[in-house]
Amino acid sequence: MINGRPFEVPPALHEVYADEHPFIVIRKPSQVGVTEYNINLALWAADTGYAGRGNCLYILPTGEMAARISQARANKAIAESTYLRQRTKPESTELRGPSNMYRRSVGPGIVYFTGSDQETQYSGIDADLVILDEFDLMKEEVLSLAQARTRSSRRPLVRVTSTPTLPDVGVSYLYEQSDQRFYELECPACGSWQEPQFPASVDWERLAVVCLQCRAALDPWRPGRWTARNPAVTEIHGYQLSRLILPNPPLYDMKLIMDERVPTTLETFYRQDLGMAHVSEESRLTPDVIERCAADYEIDLKLKTVVMGIDVGKRLHVVIRGRFNDEWYLLDAFTVTEFEELEACFACYNIVCCVVDARPETRAALAFQQRHRGVVWLANYLQQGVEPDWDWHSGVVSAPRTLIIDEMMHRFRTANFHVPSRYREIEGGAYFKELQSPVRTEEPDRFGHPVATYSHTRPDDFAHAEVYATLASIRAALTGGVIFLGLDSDGRWRAQSPRSSDFDV
């Protein structure tokens, strides 16, 4: 019951409710009834003692979101059902568990509501049904960790539902690995079956979803059908929901957005209203952006300020840039195994500043810094802040991660960062591909509020090497190309110009 009235399930959701496949993925817009499906399924599994136990693990991105779903949605569902009220048991203090977990005992089973931000919140639970709600706002490893909680079940079920964020991330990635089901409506006038398309299937004057052939209005209350684009895949059932296949789509509000009378981004519109992942130039470096930075050039390295950025991983990803007329040109980009292999670069390029990822190999990076005092800085990413903080005594720069990646992206978009015309060939194409990997998106903080961040599913090492080169260029601009060597015995700074002898400051 919802507000005293029976919950009416739209025809497009009938098959979703009835599907008993072990692994189901639902890519959806916001507010289309999928949370009601999740809660109904969880309460059903507990009440029937599904798989002999009826234990359900309901995971949300944060503990605060789990508390809201448990108290505002699950409690209300129970309160509005006479049957469920009779089947629900009060929780004793001894059984409540951690403060960040919320339990509901229904019949022989238990529904656990918990956040995904810490594995300890759900690591001790044996489940028969796992539901991951708003999966795209969780860390990548949560799915495998949650699946592990069903290992002792006779008939484990996994349900992953989310509004998408990026094309190759989270629920979108899982949907692409599934049988990719889409919903078709039958035109009552001409009898053709079709998946409504946006905006071709919308009649803006009538504010109706119409047939692509005859323009007659389509009725989402008539029986439709799910069709699999990839029926050969049997391991995952994937469902794509759209507002256009459900009753009462908010076409008037969608028209206001399309007419730019309501401020929003195209990504938000596609994700929230169409249930489709969308990425614009403002969110990642696209091939077009990088192509606009390409040029044929030759620079006399002895005359220009040169900086280096190094991302540390299984290999060292190195980017070297030189400044000419306040613009920065890519001089080299490559990978090496050891820091010792970079020694020749200092003599060859006359580098005035180098910023190195301080993690994960701190010891080797620190030794590299000691060999080049005043030139090499170690970098740590911060989650907050408004500008890089340079600690002269330790040679460490702490940089706000999102903002400094924003700055690197901005330099490419404004063609301040140039690349040679052969940029697609650098390191066998890895440089070009990895520049496009970071995507700006939003993740909830511990209170569930959206916070801007950069995510990736593919290697992004060269992108971060460019970020460190950006930091090095900022440092070089602050010092005018002067290398500070540290304090001498008299307490004075020792400095060196890249093209002159030592002098006092």
C-alpha positions in Angstrom: 0.0 0.0 0.0 1.2 3.6 -0.8 -0.7 6.4 1.0 -3.6 4.0 1.6 -3.9 2.8 -2.0 -2.7 -0.4 -3.5 0.6 -0.1 -5.3 -0.1 -0.5 -9.0 2.9 -2.0 -10.9 3.2 -0.7 -14.5 3.2 -3.4 -17.2 6.9 -2.6 -18.0 7.9 -3.8 -14.5 5.8 -7.0 -14.5 8.5 -9.1 -16.0 11.1 -7.5 -13.8 9.1 -8.4 -10.7 8.6 -12.0 -12.0 12.2 -12.6 -13.1 13.9 -15.1 -10.8 17.2 -15.1 -12.6 20.2 -15.2 -10.1 21.8 -12.0 -11.4 19.7 -9.0 -12.6 20.9 -5.5 -13.5 18.5 -2.6 -13.9 19.7 0.7 -15.5 17.1 3.3 -14.8 16.1 7.0 -14.5 15.4 8.4 -11.1 12.0 7.9 -9.4 10.5 5.2 -11.6 9.5 2.7 -8.9 12.7 0.6 -8.8 13.3 1.3 -5.1 9.7 0.0 -4.4 10.7 -3.1 -6.3 13.8 -3.5 -4.2 12.0 -3.1 -0.9 9.2 -5.4 -2.0 11.7 -8.1 -3.0 13.6 -7.8 0.2 10.5 -8.0 2.4 9.2 -11.0 0.3 12.6 -12.8 0.7 12.5 -12.4 4.4 8.8 -13.2 4.9 9.0 -16.4 2.8 12.3 -17.5 4.3 13.8 -17.6 0.8 16.4 -20.3 0.2 15.7 -21.7 3.7 16.9 -18.5 5.6 15.4 -15.4 4.0 18.4 -13.2 4.8 18.6 -10.1 2.6 21.5 -7.6 2.5 20.3 -4.3 1.2 23.4 -2.1 0.4 23.3 1.7 -0.4 26.2 4.1 -1.0 26.4 5.5 2.5 25.1 4.7 6.0 23.0 7.8 6.1 21.2 6.7 2.9 20.7 3.3 4.4 19.1 4.9 7.4 16.7 6.9 5.2 15.6 3.9 3.1 15.1 1.8 6.2 13.2 4.4 8.2 11.3 6.3 5.5 10.6 3.5 2.9 10.8 0.1 4.6 9.1 1.2 7.8 6.4 2.9 5.8 5.9 -0.2 3.6 5.5 -2.3 6.8 3.2 0.2 8.5 0.8 0.4 5.5 0.4 -3.4 5.4 -1.7 -5.2 8.0 -0.1 -8.5 7.0 3.5 -7.2 7.3 2.8 -5.6 10.6 1.8 -9.0 11.9 4.9 -10.6 10.4 7.4 -8.1 11.7 9.2 -8.7 15.0 10.6 -6.0 17.3 14.4 -5.9 17.5 16.0 -6.6 20.8 19.0 -4.4 21.8 21.3 -7.4 21.7 20.5 -8.1 18.0 20.6 -4.6 16.6 24.3 -4.8 15.6 26.4 -1.8 14.7 24.9 1.7 14.8 25.4 2.0 11.0 23.3 -1.1 10.3 19.5 -1.3 10.3 17.6 -4.6 10.7 14.1 -5.6 10.0 12.9 -9.1 11.0 10.0 -10.2 8.8 8.7 -13.7 9.3 11.7 -16.1 9.5 14.1 -13.8 7.7 16.0 -10.6 8.2 16.6 -7.5 6.0 19.9 -5.7 6.7 20.1 -2.1 5.5 23.7 -0.9 5.4 26.1 1.5 3.6 28.9 0.5 1.3 31.5 3.0 2.5 33.1 0.4 4.8 33.3 -3.3 4.2 33.0 -4.0 7.9 29.4 -2.8 7.8 28.3 -6.0 6.0 31.3 -8.4 6.0 29.8 -10.6 8.7 26.4 -11.2 7.1 25.4 -14.4 5.2 22.8 -13.5 2.7 20.5 -15.2 0.3 19.6 -12.0 -1.5 21.9 -9.0 -2.1 20.5 -5.7 -3.4 22.8 -2.9 -4.4 20.8 0.3 -4.8 22.4 3.2 -6.6 25.4 1.1 -7.5 27.1 3.8 -9.5 27.7 5.8 -6.3 29.7 2.9 -4.7 33.3 1.8 -5.1 34.1 -0.7 -7.8 34.9 -3.6 -5.4 31.6 -3.5 -3.5 29.9 -5.9 -6.0 32.4 -8.7 -5.6 32.5 -8.2 -1.8 28.7 -8.3 -1.7 28.5 -11.4 -3.9 30.8 -13.2 -1.5 28.2 -12.8 1.2 25.9 -15.2 -0.8 28.4 -18.1 -1.0 26.6 -20.1 1.7 23.1 -19.7 0.1 21.3 -22.5 -1.6 19.9 -20.2 -4.3 21.7 -16.8 -4.2 20.1 -13.8 -5.9 21.9 -10.6 -6.8 20.1 -7.4 -7.9 22.0 -4.3 -9.0 20.0 -1.2 -9.7 21.2 2.4 -10.4 20.8 5.6 -12.3 23.9 5.5 -14.6 26.8 7.9 -14.4 29.4 7.0 -17.1 29.1 4.9 -20.2 31.7 2.3 -19.2 31.2 2.4 -15.4 29.0 0.7 -12.8 25.5 -0.2 -13.9 26.2 0.7 -17.6 29.2 -1.6 -17.7 27.1 -4.5 -16.2 24.3 -3.8 -18.6 26.7 -4.0 -21.5 27.8 -7.5 -20.2 24.1 -8.7 -19.9 21.5 -9.8 -22.5 20.6 -6.1 -22.8 16.8 -6.1 -22.6 14.8 -3.2 -23.9 11.0 -2.6 -23.7 8.8 -2.3 -26.7 5.2 -0.8 -26.9 2.7 -1.8 -29.5 1.0 1.0 -31.4 -2.8 0.7 -31.0 -3.3 2.3 -34.5 -0.8 0.6 -36.9 0.2 -2.4 -34.7 4.0 -1.8 -35.0 6.2 -2.7 -32.1 8.9 -0.2 -31.1 11.2 1.0 -28.3 10.2 4.7 -27.8 13.2 7.0 -28.7 14.0 10.4 -27.4 13.2 12.9 -28.8 11.8 11.2 -32.0 8.9 9.5 -30.1 7.7 12.7 -28.3 5.0 15.0 -29.7 5.8 18.2 -27.9 2.5 19.9 -28.9 0.4 17.1 -27.5 2.9 16.3 -24.8 2.5 12.6 -25.6 4.7 9.6 -26.5 3.8 8.7 -30.0 4.4 6.0 -32.6 7.4 6.5 -34.8 5.4 5.4 -37.8 1.9 6.9 -37.6 2.3 9.3 -34.7 -0.6 7.8 -32.8 -0.3 8.0 -29.0 1.3 5.0 -27.3 -0.3 3.6 -24.2 2.1 2.4 -21.5 -0.7 0.6 -19.7 -1.2 -1.8 -22.6 0.9 -5.0 -22.4 4.3 -4.6 -23.9 7.3 -6.9 -24.4 10.9 -7.1 -23.4 13.4 -7.9 -26.1 17.0 -8.9 -25.7 19.6 -7.3 -27.9 22.2 -10.0 -26.9 20.2 -13.1 -26.2 23.3 -15.3 -26.3 24.3 -14.0 -22.9 22.6 -16.0 -20.2 24.7 -15.1 -17.1 23.1 -11.6 -16.5 19.6 -10.4 -17.2 19.8 -6.6 -18.0 16.9 -4.3 -18.1 16.9 -0.7 -19.5 14.2 1.5 -18.1 13.1 4.8 -19.5 10.4 7.3 -18.5 9.0 7.0 -22.1 7.9 3.4 -21.4 6.2 4.2 -18.1 2.9 6.0 -17.3 2.9 9.7 -16.9 6.3 10.7 -18.1 7.1 14.3 -17.1 7.2 15.6 -20.7 6.4 19.2 -19.7 9.4 19.3 -17.4 11.6 17.6 -20.0 10.5 20.2 -22.5 11.5 23.0 -20.2 15.0 21.4 -19.9 15.3 20.9 -23.6 14.4 24.6 -24.2 17.1 25.5 -21.6 14.5 27.2 -19.4 15.6 25.0 -16.5 19.3 25.1 -15.6 20.8 21.6 -15.7 23.5 19.7 -17.6 22.9 17.4 -20.5 24.5 14.6 -18.5 22.0 15.1 -15.6 19.1 15.1 -18.0 20.1 11.9 -19.8 20.9 10.1 -16.5 17.9 11.2 -14.4 15.2 11.3 -17.1 16.2 8.8 -19.7 18.3 6.4 -17.7 21.1 6.7 -20.1 24.8 7.4 -19.5 26.0 10.5 -21.2 29.4 12.3 -21.2 30.1 15.7 -22.7 33.3 17.6 -23.5 32.9 19.3 -20.1 33.3 16.0 -18.3 36.3 14.4 -20.0 38.9 15.0 -22.6 37.4 13.9 -25.9 39.3 13.1 -29.1 38.1 16.4 -30.6 39.6 18.4 -27.7 42.9 16.6 -27.9 43.0 17.1 -31.7 42.6 20.8 -31.3 45.8 20.8 -29.3 47.9 19.0 -32.0 50.5 20.9 -34.0 53.9 20.4 -35.7 56.6 22.2 -33.7 60.3 22.3 -33.0 61.6 24.0 -29.9 65.1 24.9 -28.8 65.1 23.2 -25.4 68.1 25.2 -24.1 66.1 28.4 -24.1 62.8 27.3 -22.6 61.5 26.4 -19.1 61.0 22.7 -19.0 59.0 20.7 -16.4 58.4 17.0 -15.7 55.4 15.1 -14.3 55.7 11.5 -13.1 52.8 9.1 -12.2 54.0 6.1 -10.1 52.5 2.7 -10.6 53.8 -0.7 -11.9 55.7 1.5 -14.3 56.6 5.2 -14.2 54.6 7.3 -16.6 56.5 10.4 -17.5 55.4 13.6 -19.2 57.9 16.4 -20.1 56.6 19.9 -21.2 58.4 23.1 -22.2 57.1 26.6 -22.1 57.1 29.0 -25.0 55.2 32.3 -25.1 53.2 31.2 -22.0 52.0 28.0 -23.6 53.2 24.5 -22.8 54.4 22.0 -25.5 54.6 18.3 -25.0 58.3 17.4 -25.5 58.2 13.7 -24.5 55.9 11.1 -22.9 57.1 7.6 -22.1 57.3 4.9 -19.5 60.3 3.5 -17.6 60.7 0.9 -14.8 63.1 2.7 -12.4 63.7 6.3 -11.4 67.4 5.8 -12.2 66.4 5.7 -15.9 65.3 9.3 -15.7 68.7 10.8 -14.8 69.6 11.6 -18.4 66.4 13.7 -18.8 67.8 16.3 -16.4 70.8 16.9 -18.5 69.0 16.6 -21.8 66.0 18.8 -21.0 67.4 21.1 -18.3 64.4 20.5 -16.1 63.6 23.3 -13.6 60.8 21.5 -11.7 59.6 17.9 -11.5 56.5 16.7 -9.5 56.3 13.0 -8.6 53.4 11.0 -7.3 54.3 10.3 -3.7 52.2 7.1 -3.6 52.5 4.2 -3.6 56.4 3.9 -3.8 57.4 6.6 -1.3 60.9 5.3 -0.6 62.1 5.3 -4.2 60.4 8.7 -4.9 62.1 10.2 -1.8 65.5 8.9 -2.9 64.9 10.4 -6.3 64.0 13.7 -4.7 67.2 13.7 -2.6 69.3 13.4 -5.7 67.6 16.5 -7.2 67.1 18.8 -4.2 65.0 21.9 -5.0 63.9 20.5 -8.4 61.8 17.4 -7.5 58.6 17.7 -5.4 56.5 14.9 -4.0 52.8 15.2 -4.5 49.9 14.1 -2.4 46.2 14.4 -3.5 43.7 16.0 -1.1 40.0 15.5 -1.2 39.4 19.2 -0.3 41.1 22.5 -0.6 41.2 25.5 -3.0 44.8 25.5 -4.2 48.1 23.6 -4.0 50.0 23.9 -0.7 53.8 23.9 -1.1 55.9 22.8 1.9 59.4 24.1 1.2 61.1 22.2 4.0 59.8 18.7 3.1 59.5 19.3 -0.6 55.9 18.1 -0.7 53.0 19.7 -2.5 49.5 18.8 -1.3 47.0 19.4 -4.1 43.1 19.3 -4.2 42.6 16.3 -6.5 39.4 17.5 -8.3 40.6 21.1 -8.7 44.0 20.3 -10.1 42.6 17.7 -12.6 40.1 20.5 -13.6 43.1 22.8 -14.2 44.8 20.1 -16.4 41.6 19.6 -18.4 41.1 23.4 -18.8 44.6 23.7 -20.3 43.8 21.2 -22.9 40.4 22.7 -23.7 41.9 26.1 -24.1 44.8 24.7 -26.2 47.4 25.9 -23.7 48.8 22.4 -23.5 50.0 21.4 -27.0 50.7 17.9 -28.3 52.7 16.9 -31.4 50.7 15.8 -34.4 51.8 12.2 -33.9 50.2 12.1 -30.4 48.1 9.0 -31.2 51.3 7.0 -31.7 52.9 7.9 -28.3 53.6 4.7 -26.3 51.6 2.6 -28.7 48.5 4.8 -28.3 48.5 4.5 -24.5 49.0 8.3 -24.0 46.0 9.2 -26.2 43.7 6.6 -24.6 44.7 7.3 -21.0 44.2 11.1 -21.4 40.5 10.3 -22.0 40.0 8.0 -19.0 39.2 10.4 -16.1 35.6 11.5 -16.2 34.2 14.2 -13.9 31.1 12.9 -12.1 29.5 13.2 -8.7 29.6 11.0 -5.7 27.8 11.3 -2.3 29.7 12.5 0.7 28.9 10.8 4.0 25.7 12.8 4.3 24.6 11.8 0.8 25.3 15.2 -0.8 26.8 15.1 -4.3 30.5 16.1 -4.5 32.4 16.5 -7.7 35.2 14.0 -8.4 36.9 12.1 -11.2 36.3 8.4 -11.8 37.8 6.0 -14.3 37.6 2.3 -15.2 40.5 2.2 -17.7 44.1 3.0 -17.1 44.7 6.7 -16.6 48.4 6.9 -15.7 49.4 9.4 -18.4 46.4 11.6 -17.5 47.8 11.9 -13.9 51.3 12.4 -15.3 49.9 15.4 -17.1 48.3 16.6 -13.8 51.7 16.4 -12.1 53.3 18.3 -15.0 50.5 20.9 -14.5 51.6 21.2 -10.8 55.3 21.5 -12.0 54.3 24.3 -14.4 52.5 26.1 -11.6 55.6 25.8 -9.4 57.9 27.0 -12.2 55.7 30.0 -12.9 55.7 31.0 -9.2 59.5 31.0 -9.1 60.2 32.3 -12.6 62.2 29.2 -13.4 64.5 29.7 -10.4 65.5 26.5 -8.6 65.6 26.8 -4.8 68.2 24.6 -3.2 67.3 25.1 0.5 68.7 27.0 3.5 72.4 27.3 4.0 74.2 27.4 7.4 73.5 31.2 7.7 69.8 30.7 7.3 69.7 32.1 3.8 68.0 30.5 0.8 70.3 29.1 -1.8 69.0 29.3 -5.4 70.1 28.6 -8.9 69.0 29.9 -12.3 68.7 27.2 -14.9 71.3 29.1 -17.0 73.5 30.7 -14.4 75.6 29.9 -11.3 74.3 29.9 -7.7 73.2 33.1 -6.1 71.7 34.3 -2.8 68.1 35.2 -2.2 
